[in-house]
């Protein structure tokens, strides 16, 4: 409970500090243009839902269009209220992204508007600089269009336990999930019978007792010699069955069963769709039904005989010195069936949701910003990145939800 209260306090601290010094949304941080335009809290919108930029009688409407096409800029102009033919304007836009990465965008006429020649890739978070030349005049504007970005100083990041790593190549371990049961190790299973039939004089152990190798189990008087002898435990383990009581005759029957539970078998059902990919020697991670504990092992044997449900059993021998694996319980196993070297992967612990995307938060200096990911193969720890992140990017791996919380607090918008 103390840990929860501490975390709540840290969140409040981050909100308070960044409320004073965080990076704001584009609606809060637009700057004055070269001709004196000051953006309103909510920028004015034109008939095409684009941002209106005004310089005297010249008005430019800049919109990000992405209906049926990748995101691109489209621009309409008016002068003294009349539409300006697209061919009459020489337009150039520069997007300055986090890390001083610049996207230079040119325009060409299409129908009654100018269409950008570059895809506006996510995130749509940048400083927008616009230069439009019309009838010998140059019109310039600049404004911030930030989304999914926040400022967190080094001391606050350390207080919150934010940890980062460099994104790069990795090995993705492909697994198949199977189910099975814990079974006694039948190679460590002994049945104990009398060497010579006779009368049972005394029994020294009970079912459920743990015995050591050589410990006396029962004393018997031989029917032939009338001499008494003692049967001892052939192995150490647990007495799972006792069929011997004083005064009874042994009559050739099995008197005790002893099982050494210091190792157990985990028998996993592998169905035909995966049978050809599961091999002896493959690594396996075994989890209890509740998933609270894990064990690591390798497949020691794959049966060649199918079960009634058409599965074959893959056996894993596990150490059970602590007795945590109880024979008869159900378990889940993840069998490694392949390894894939990938050029770029991130840790799953760093993943968060942002709008309709799965993201990580890239760090550049004291600023953090979303990176929308296209994802591929994954394992328990890592996930392959197919797009949206550059190799060598530093990203948040631990406590990334705190970065998300601060961004959501700031209300940074997505401008179309």
C-alpha positions as CSV (number, residue, x, y, z in Angstrom):
1,X,0.0,0.0,0.0
2,X,2.9,2.3,0.8
3,X,4.3,1.7,-2.7
4,X,1.0,2.7,-4.3
5,X,0.8,5.9,-2.3
6,X,4.3,6.8,-3.2
7,X,3.6,6.3,-6.9
8,X,0.4,8.4,-6.7
9,X,2.5,11.1,-5.1
10,X,5.1,10.9,-7.9
11,X,2.4,11.2,-10.6
12,X,1.0,14.3,-8.8
13,X,4.5,15.8,-8.7
14,X,5.1,15.2,-12.4
15,X,1.7,16.8,-13.3
16,X,2.5,19.8,-11.1
17,X,6.0,20.4,-12.5
18,X,5.1,19.8,-16.1
19,X,2.0,22.0,-15.7
20,X,4.5,24.8,-15.2
21,X,7.2,23.8,-17.7
22,X,6.0,21.0,-20.0
23,X,5.7,21.2,-23.8
24,X,2.3,22.3,-24.7
25,X,0.0,21.3,-27.6
26,X,-0.2,23.2,-30.9
27,X,-3.3,25.0,-29.7
28,X,-1.3,26.5,-26.8
29,X,2.1,27.2,-28.3
30,X,1.6,28.7,-31.7
31,X,4.0,31.6,-32.2
32,X,3.7,34.9,-34.0
33,X,4.3,34.8,-37.7
34,X,6.7,37.3,-39.4
35,X,3.7,39.5,-40.3
36,X,2.3,39.7,-36.8
37,X,-0.3,36.9,-36.8
38,X,-0.9,35.4,-33.4
39,X,-2.6,32.0,-33.3
40,X,-5.7,31.7,-31.1
41,X,-6.2,29.0,-28.5
42,X,-8.2,27.2,-31.1
43,X,-6.8,28.0,-34.6
44,X,-9.3,29.3,-37.1
45,X,-10.4,26.7,-39.6
46,X,-11.3,27.1,-43.2
47,X,-14.0,25.4,-45.4
48,X,-11.7,22.4,-45.9
49,X,-11.1,22.1,-42.1
50,X,-7.5,23.3,-42.5
51,X,-5.7,25.9,-40.4
52,X,-6.2,29.5,-41.7
53,X,-3.0,31.6,-41.9
54,X,-3.6,35.3,-42.6
55,X,-1.2,38.0,-43.8
56,X,-3.2,41.2,-44.6
57,X,-5.6,40.3,-47.4
58,X,-3.7,37.1,-48.3
59,X,-5.2,34.0,-46.6
60,X,-3.7,30.5,-46.9
61,X,-5.6,27.4,-45.7
62,X,-3.2,24.5,-44.8
63,X,-4.8,21.0,-44.2
64,X,-3.5,17.5,-43.6
65,X,-5.6,15.3,-45.9
66,X,-5.6,11.5,-45.4
67,X,-8.9,10.2,-46.7
68,X,-8.0,7.3,-49.0
69,X,-4.4,8.4,-49.3
70,X,-1.3,8.6,-46.9
71,X,-1.3,11.9,-45.0
72,X,-0.4,14.9,-47.2
73,X,-0.7,18.6,-47.2
74,X,-3.3,20.4,-49.3
75,X,-3.5,24.1,-49.6
76,X,-6.1,26.7,-50.8
77,X,-5.5,30.4,-51.1
78,X,-7.5,33.6,-51.3
79,X,-6.5,37.2,-51.8
80,X,-9.0,40.0,-50.9
81,X,-11.6,37.2,-50.5
82,X,-11.1,35.8,-54.1
83,X,-9.7,32.4,-54.8
84,X,-6.1,32.5,-55.9
85,X,-5.2,30.1,-58.8
86,X,-2.7,27.5,-57.5
87,X,-0.3,28.2,-60.3
88,X,0.1,31.8,-59.0
89,X,1.7,30.8,-55.7
90,X,5.2,29.4,-55.1
91,X,4.8,27.5,-51.8
92,X,7.3,25.7,-49.6
93,X,6.8,24.2,-46.2
94,X,9.4,23.0,-43.7
95,X,8.6,20.6,-40.9
96,X,11.1,20.6,-38.0
97,X,10.7,17.5,-35.9
98,X,12.1,16.6,-32.5
99,X,15.9,16.3,-32.9
100,X,16.1,19.0,-35.5
101,X,15.0,16.6,-38.3
102,X,13.7,18.7,-41.2
103,X,11.1,17.6,-43.8
104,X,11.1,19.8,-46.9
105,X,7.8,19.8,-48.8
106,X,7.2,21.2,-52.2
107,X,3.8,21.6,-53.9
108,X,2.2,21.2,-57.3
109,X,-1.2,22.1,-58.6
110,X,-4.1,19.6,-58.5
111,X,-7.5,20.9,-59.5
112,X,-8.1,24.1,-57.4
113,X,-5.5,23.4,-54.7
114,X,-1.8,22.8,-54.2
115,X,-0.9,19.3,-53.2
116,X,2.2,18.4,-51.1
117,X,4.8,16.1,-52.6
118,X,5.7,14.3,-49.3
119,X,3.9,12.0,-47.0
120,X,3.4,13.6,-43.6
121,X,4.4,10.6,-41.5
122,X,3.3,10.1,-37.9
123,X,3.6,11.6,-35.4
124,X,2.3,14.8,-36.7
125,X,4.5,16.7,-34.3
126,X,6.7,19.5,-35.6
127,X,7.3,23.2,-36.0
128,X,5.6,24.2,-39.3
129,X,7.4,27.0,-41.3
130,X,5.6,28.3,-44.4
131,X,6.8,30.5,-47.2
132,X,4.4,31.6,-49.9
133,X,5.3,33.9,-52.8
134,X,2.5,35.6,-54.6
135,X,2.6,38.6,-57.0
136,X,6.0,39.7,-55.8
137,X,5.3,39.4,-52.1
138,X,6.5,36.8,-49.7
139,X,4.3,35.6,-46.8
140,X,5.8,33.7,-43.9
141,X,4.2,31.9,-41.0
142,X,5.5,29.6,-38.3
143,X,3.7,27.7,-35.6
144,X,4.1,24.7,-33.3
145,X,2.1,21.6,-34.1
146,X,3.0,19.3,-31.3
147,X,1.3,16.0,-30.3
148,X,2.4,13.1,-28.1
149,X,5.3,15.2,-26.8
150,X,6.3,16.3,-23.3
151,X,9.2,17.7,-21.4
152,X,10.5,15.8,-18.4
153,X,13.7,16.9,-16.7
154,X,16.4,14.5,-15.8
155,X,15.7,14.7,-12.0
156,X,12.0,14.0,-12.5
157,X,12.8,11.1,-14.9
158,X,15.1,9.6,-12.3
159,X,12.6,10.1,-9.5
160,X,10.0,8.3,-11.5
161,X,12.3,5.4,-12.4
162,X,12.1,6.0,-16.1
163,X,14.6,3.6,-17.8
164,X,15.6,3.8,-21.4
165,X,17.5,1.7,-23.9
166,X,18.7,2.0,-27.5
167,X,16.5,0.3,-30.1
168,X,18.4,-2.1,-32.3
169,X,18.8,-5.6,-33.5
170,X,17.7,-8.5,-31.4
171,X,16.8,-12.2,-31.5
172,X,13.1,-13.0,-31.4
173,X,12.4,-16.5,-30.1
174,X,9.3,-18.0,-31.8
175,X,7.3,-20.2,-29.4
176,X,4.3,-22.5,-29.5
177,X,2.0,-22.7,-26.4
178,X,1.0,-26.1,-25.3
179,X,-0.7,-27.7,-22.3
180,X,0.0,-30.7,-20.1
181,X,0.4,-32.2,-16.7
182,X,3.0,-32.7,-14.0
183,X,3.7,-36.5,-13.7
184,X,5.9,-38.4,-11.3
185,X,9.3,-39.3,-12.8
186,X,8.6,-42.9,-13.6
187,X,12.3,-43.6,-13.8
188,X,12.5,-42.7,-10.1
189,X,9.6,-44.9,-9.0
190,X,10.0,-48.1,-7.1
191,X,7.6,-50.9,-6.1
192,X,8.7,-52.9,-3.0
193,X,7.7,-56.6,-2.4
194,X,8.9,-59.2,0.0
195,X,11.9,-61.3,-1.1
196,X,10.4,-64.3,0.8
197,X,6.8,-64.6,1.7
198,X,5.9,-64.6,5.3
199,X,4.1,-62.9,8.1
200,X,4.4,-59.2,8.6
201,X,5.7,-58.5,12.1
202,X,5.9,-54.7,12.1
203,X,5.6,-51.8,9.7
204,X,7.9,-48.8,10.2
205,X,6.4,-46.2,7.7
206,X,3.1,-44.9,6.6
207,X,1.7,-43.6,3.3
208,X,2.9,-40.0,2.8
209,X,6.1,-40.4,4.8
210,X,9.3,-39.2,3.3
211,X,12.0,-41.9,3.5
212,X,15.7,-42.0,2.8
213,X,17.5,-44.7,0.8
214,X,18.1,-47.8,3.1
215,X,15.6,-46.8,5.7
216,X,13.7,-49.8,7.2
217,X,10.1,-50.2,5.8
218,X,8.8,-53.5,7.2
219,X,10.0,-56.6,9.2
220,X,8.8,-60.0,8.0
221,X,9.1,-63.6,9.4
222,X,9.9,-65.9,6.5
223,X,7.4,-68.8,6.2
224,X,10.3,-71.2,5.2
225,X,13.1,-70.4,7.6
226,X,11.0,-68.7,10.3
227,X,13.8,-66.1,10.4
228,X,13.0,-62.4,10.5
229,X,14.3,-60.0,7.9
230,X,13.8,-56.3,7.1
231,X,12.9,-54.7,3.8
232,X,14.6,-51.3,3.3
233,X,13.8,-48.4,1.0
234,X,15.6,-48.9,-2.4
235,X,15.5,-45.1,-3.0
236,X,14.8,-41.9,-1.1
237,X,11.4,-40.4,-1.7
238,X,7.8,-40.4,-0.7
239,X,5.8,-43.5,0.3
240,X,2.8,-43.1,-2.0
241,X,1.2,-46.5,-1.4
242,X,1.3,-48.9,1.6
243,X,-0.3,-52.3,1.5
244,X,1.3,-53.9,4.5
245,X,-0.1,-54.3,8.1
246,X,1.2,-56.3,11.1
247,X,-0.2,-59.9,11.2
248,X,-0.8,-60.1,7.4
249,X,0.8,-62.5,5.0
250,X,2.8,-60.9,2.2
251,X,1.4,-63.4,-0.4
252,X,3.7,-62.1,-3.1
253,X,1.9,-58.8,-3.4
254,X,3.4,-55.3,-3.7
255,X,3.7,-53.8,-0.2
256,X,4.9,-50.2,-0.9
257,X,5.4,-47.7,-3.7
258,X,8.1,-45.1,-3.3
259,X,8.4,-42.1,-5.6
260,X,11.4,-39.8,-5.6
261,X,9.8,-36.4,-6.3
262,X,13.0,-34.4,-6.4
263,X,12.5,-34.5,-10.2
264,X,9.3,-34.7,-12.1
265,X,8.1,-35.1,-15.7
266,X,6.1,-32.5,-17.4
267,X,4.2,-34.1,-20.3
268,X,3.1,-31.6,-22.9
269,X,0.5,-32.4,-25.5
270,X,1.7,-31.4,-29.0
271,X,-0.9,-31.5,-31.7
272,X,-0.3,-32.3,-35.4
273,X,-0.1,-28.7,-36.6
274,X,3.0,-28.2,-34.5
275,X,4.4,-31.7,-34.3
276,X,7.0,-31.3,-37.1
277,X,8.5,-28.2,-35.4
278,X,8.9,-29.5,-31.9
279,X,12.3,-31.2,-31.4
280,X,14.2,-32.9,-28.6
281,X,16.5,-30.4,-27.0
282,X,14.1,-27.5,-27.5
283,X,13.9,-25.0,-24.6
284,X,10.7,-24.8,-22.7
285,X,9.2,-22.4,-20.2
286,X,6.7,-24.0,-18.0
287,X,4.1,-22.1,-16.0
288,X,1.7,-23.2,-13.3
289,X,-2.1,-22.9,-13.9
290,X,-2.2,-19.6,-12.1
291,X,0.9,-18.3,-13.9
292,X,2.6,-17.3,-10.6
293,X,5.7,-19.5,-11.1
294,X,7.9,-20.4,-14.0
295,X,10.4,-23.2,-14.7
296,X,12.9,-23.6,-17.5
297,X,13.8,-26.9,-19.1
298,X,14.4,-28.7,-22.4
299,X,12.5,-31.4,-24.2
300,X,14.1,-34.8,-23.4
301,X,11.8,-37.0,-25.4
302,X,9.0,-36.7,-28.0
303,X,6.7,-39.7,-28.1
304,X,6.2,-41.5,-31.4
305,X,2.8,-42.8,-30.4
306,X,-0.3,-40.5,-30.6
307,X,-2.7,-40.1,-27.8
308,X,-6.5,-40.6,-28.3
309,X,-6.8,-36.9,-29.0
310,X,-4.1,-37.2,-31.7
311,X,-1.5,-35.3,-29.8
312,X,2.0,-36.6,-29.0
313,X,3.6,-36.1,-25.6
314,X,6.7,-34.1,-25.3
315,X,8.5,-34.7,-22.0
316,X,10.5,-32.2,-19.9
317,X,12.4,-33.4,-16.8
318,X,12.4,-30.6,-14.2
319,X,14.1,-30.3,-10.8
320,X,11.6,-30.3,-8.0
321,X,13.8,-30.2,-4.9
322,X,11.5,-27.6,-3.4
323,X,8.3,-29.7,-4.1
324,X,6.6,-26.8,-5.9
325,X,5.6,-29.0,-8.9
326,X,2.9,-31.3,-7.6
327,X,2.2,-34.4,-9.8
328,X,-1.3,-34.3,-11.3
329,X,-1.5,-30.5,-11.6
330,X,-2.1,-28.9,-15.0
331,X,0.5,-26.6,-16.5
332,X,1.2,-24.5,-19.6
333,X,4.4,-24.7,-21.6
334,X,6.0,-22.4,-24.2
335,X,8.3,-24.4,-26.5
336,X,10.9,-22.5,-28.5
337,X,10.6,-23.7,-32.1
338,X,12.7,-21.1,-34.0
339,X,15.0,-18.0,-33.5
340,X,14.8,-15.0,-35.8
341,X,17.5,-12.3,-36.0
342,X,15.7,-9.0,-36.6
343,X,17.3,-5.6,-37.3
344,X,15.0,-3.7,-34.9
345,X,13.0,-4.7,-31.8
346,X,11.9,-3.1,-28.6
347,X,11.0,-4.4,-25.2
348,X,7.3,-5.1,-24.7
349,X,7.5,-3.4,-21.3
350,X,7.8,-0.1,-23.1
351,X,4.7,-0.4,-25.2
352,X,1.7,2.0,-24.7
353,X,-1.4,2.9,-26.6
354,X,-1.8,6.3,-28.3
355,X,-5.0,7.0,-30.3
356,X,-5.3,3.9,-32.5
357,X,-1.6,3.1,-32.4
358,X,0.8,1.0,-30.4
359,X,3.7,3.3,-29.5
360,X,6.9,3.7,-27.5
361,X,8.2,7.0,-26.3
362,X,11.5,8.2,-27.9
363,X,13.8,10.4,-25.8
364,X,15.8,13.2,-27.2
365,X,17.4,15.3,-24.4
366,X,14.7,16.1,-21.9
367,X,11.9,15.6,-24.4
368,X,9.8,12.5,-25.0
369,X,7.6,11.9,-28.0
370,X,5.5,9.0,-29.3
371,X,6.7,6.8,-32.1
372,X,3.9,4.9,-33.8
373,X,5.0,1.4,-34.5
374,X,4.3,-1.2,-37.2
375,X,4.9,-4.5,-35.4
376,X,6.0,-8.0,-36.4
377,X,7.0,-11.1,-34.6
378,X,7.2,-11.2,-30.8
379,X,8.2,-13.3,-27.9
380,X,7.8,-12.9,-24.1
381,X,10.2,-10.0,-23.9
382,X,10.7,-8.4,-27.3
383,X,8.7,-7.4,-30.3
384,X,9.9,-6.8,-33.8
385,X,9.5,-3.3,-35.2
386,X,8.8,-3.1,-39.0
387,X,8.3,0.7,-39.2
388,X,7.8,3.9,-37.2
389,X,11.1,3.8,-35.3
390,X,14.7,4.3,-36.4
391,X,17.5,2.0,-35.4
392,X,19.5,3.7,-32.6
393,X,16.6,5.6,-31.1
394,X,16.6,5.8,-27.3
395,X,13.2,4.9,-26.0
396,X,11.5,4.3,-22.6
397,X,11.5,0.7,-21.4
398,X,10.3,1.1,-17.8
399,X,7.4,3.1,-16.4
400,X,6.5,4.4,-19.8
401,X,2.9,4.8,-18.6
402,X,4.0,7.9,-16.6
403,X,5.1,9.5,-19.9
404,X,1.7,8.7,-21.4
405,X,-0.1,10.2,-18.3
406,X,1.8,13.4,-18.7
407,X,1.1,13.7,-22.4
408,X,-2.6,13.0,-21.8
409,X,-2.6,15.7,-19.1
410,X,-1.2,18.3,-21.5
411,X,-4.0,17.5,-24.0
412,X,-1.7,17.7,-27.1
413,X,-3.9,17.5,-30.1
414,X,-3.8,15.8,-33.5
415,X,-4.1,18.5,-36.2
416,X,-5.6,17.6,-39.5
